Amino acid sequence: MNSQGQNPAHERFELDEAAIDAARQSIDDGVITATLNLPVDKLIKLLNDSLATELVCVLRYRRHHFTVDGVTSPKIKEEFLVHAQEEQAHADKLAERIVQLGGKPDFSPETLKSRSHADYDDSDTLASMVRANLVAERVAIEAYRQLIQLIGDRDPTTRQMLTDILADEEEHADELKDWLPKN
């Protein structure tokens, strides 16, 4: 509290008019304004790495969907396809945001695996497929949590998108954990 009984943190509760004026000027920058206080090129690289992760996950889930076999697997087979579709939706959101930020989404098959945080898997048993997918979901969860923390409050739109994706990844991990064979 200062001598007038006001909290100094609340003294400047107003919009930054200079930043608003600057937003009127550089229209070629699209969504990037003065208050996006991030290294946009590095953010785009990290988003492209997340895009690669999602695409590898799509491929892994789809392979598992088509190759899983067994009496206990029909429901899981269909869930693998649902997960693949949700991972594709994540990839689409990431690609769209990369473009909004002035970047180019990297769909290059030559570098996809090396840029992905998660691994591709060609397991043949249901148990190993579930385990591989759970590991990949946990890796994605950790990567998204770190990226959200890096962004902080500096890019609320990207942070919200990542938070929504993270919630889906946590749901996937929770389901997969329930499918692990009980010892």
Secondary structure, DSSP 8 states (H G I E B T S, - for coil): --TTS--GGGS--S--HHHHHHHHH-GGGTT--TT--S-HHHHHHHHHHHHHHHHHHHHHHHHHHHH--STT-HHHHHHHHHHHHHHHHHHHHHHHHHHHTT------HHHHHHH-SS------SHHHHHHHHHHHHHHHHHHHHHHHHHHTTS-HHHHHHHHHHHHHHHHHHHHHHHHS---
